[in-house]
Amino acid sequence: AGLIYKLDGRSQTFASYAENTALPKGLDDIYSVVPSTGALAPRPKAEKSRNFEVGIRTNQSEFYGALAAYFTKFDNRIAITAVPLAGSTVLESVYTNVGRVEAYGAEFTGTYKPSFLNGLAYFNLNATYNHAKFKDSLPNGTALAGKFLPDSARWIVNGGVTVEPASWLVANFSGKYTSSRWSTLANTAGSSVPGFTIFSAYVDIGDGITLGPVKGVKARFNLDNVFDKDTLSYISPSVTGDGNFRPQSPRTFQFTISGEI
């Protein structure tokens, strides 16, 4: 459900409320695991989220911007936990409800195309602030209440400049900042990954150029991780310990050419 109120011909305020209910993929076997009681594993309740959002947006001659604040309440979160097999001390993984998560934050997106540059360049900025915490501990007693969600950055800021000196040439340079993240559900001491910034660039050449029988020839040059930043980008979190990581890809150059006959 949503509501929009027009302040004038260019600006609006808005609000919305949404609910989502779903069983995640990969839960086909949740009814087949037998814990030590001999009974089937409890059927987890469906995950449910309630989402509230309020904001303002404007579309001016040189500037477009939108600012929104949100609150999300997530109930019956499903995750893997362990139960002992009947007659042994061996643990078997089962999917079960493990509690609630609450998150709130704000998002801003904006584009600025100054008239004094005569359309030669414009700037964009996207910024997100997210504060997400567990509200309950795990059924096995692991204390998670009040802990931050792992691999959830507090700040993500992405901005850049795009230059269009001619109809057949577009160039962009941008950067993305990701603040520190936890790699464990329990926010174990020493498991915080520091923040980092990655820069990227691209150039598009061509505006339907024709070369002999080939039409619409275009070329694109991409340069990712311009300054070859060595950092950890992807986190596969664990309950405690260190978690698992994948490093950021090194400086990478790509060239693509396309056309049609």
Secondary structure, DSSP 8 states (H G I E B T S, - for coil): -EEEEESSSSEEEEEEEEEEEE--TT-TTTTS---TTSS-------EEEEEEEEEEEEE-SSEEEEEEEEEEEEEEEEEEEEEE-TTSS-EEEEEEEEEEEEEEEEEEEEEE--GGGTTSEEEEEEEEEEEEEE-S--TTS---TT-B-TT--SEEEEEEEEEEEETTEEEEEEEEEE--EESBTT--TT-EE--EEEEEEEEEEEEEEEETTEEEEEEEEEEESTT----EEEEE-BSSS--EEEE----EEEEEEEEE-
